[in-house]
Amino acid sequence: MKRVILAPSITLAIALAFGLIYFLWAHSQSSVVGVWKGTDEYGHEYYFEFHKDGTLTWWDRDRSHDGSFKKRGPFRGSYRCEDRKTIEAKSAGWPSDSLGTLTLISEDELKQKGGHAMRNNLLYRRVAGE
């Protein structure tokens, strides 16, 4: 009789342990949710705002010779996490254009590869979290 009672208890304990391990693993992944800003050598500013639902908003602020800014956007898009450090971003619309591959190099830095020429190889820093 005890053997029958122990089997479900052991199974339940194993299931809870796996659930806890998965929960800890899922919540340990880096999050890109928030606002990121990159600045090029000319002082133009480039922004990505990543949302929890996989959508993003992006815009640019072009610096004029007098130091003022002209805003372009905001534009809509989406992103997908390829792995814990790589994000693929696309613009909304048809057909959607690649906004590039962004690699998380630290908790607060993203590096862009590809996408729009002005943003290629740009380094973004997190300016606002979730």
Secondary structure, DSSP 8 states (H G I E B T S, - for coil): -HHHHHHHHHHHHHHHHHHHHHHHHHHHS----EEEEEE-TT--EEEEEE-TTSEEEEEEEEE-TTS-EEEEEEEEEEEEESSSSEEEEEESSSS--EEEEEEEEETTEEEEESSSTTTTT-EEEEEE--
